[in-house]
Amino acid sequence: MNIPNILTVIRFCLIPVFVYVFYNPDIQNNVFWGIVVFIVAGATDLLDGYIARKYGLITKWGKLMDPLADKLMLITVLISLYVKGIIPAPIILIVFVKEFLMIVGAAFLYKNRNIVVEANFFGKAATASFYVAVVATVLKFPYYNILLYIAVFLTLIALVQYGYKAFKRNAVKR
């Protein structure tokens, strides 16, 4: 267990903290403070990736668990925003299907071929755009809905990109 992996574990632990804060009516501005927890989780993601790459602390566990922590946090936040009536259902449906396919595909590749699916530019861009879009949505920035749909679009591009790479990798192995 190294520092980047500890940060990933912390991100997993921040998911129930987010839920507690976001839904707790006893906390003044609970939705805002929930989003602060979400931002802290995003900061740990940036930090663990930076430390892992800079100091050569990349592990198979980290490659698997880091994106899983991100996906679970994002889905939790999006579902929570939907439940509060802040974002529409299609956004959650698209993201959930994409993330489900990614998790199933990554698990299949790891189990059957010992291949760890790594993040690509579009996946990272989609994640970053969701962080921006979620903050903009909660704070009601102008055009926040456009930011949400840009994030969804990038998510779909990331899915296609991952699928293409997996297909290409599978074709080369035959």
Secondary structure, 3 states (H helix, E strand, C coil): CCHHHHHHHHHHHHHHHHHHHHHCCCCCCHHHHHHHHHHHHHHHHHHHHHHHHHCCCCCHHHHHHHHHHHHHHHHHHHHHHHHCCCCCHHHHHHHHHHHHHHHHHHHHHHHHHCCCCCCCHHHHHHHHHHHHHHHHHHCCCCCHHHHHHHHHHHHHHHHHHHHHHHHHHHHHHC
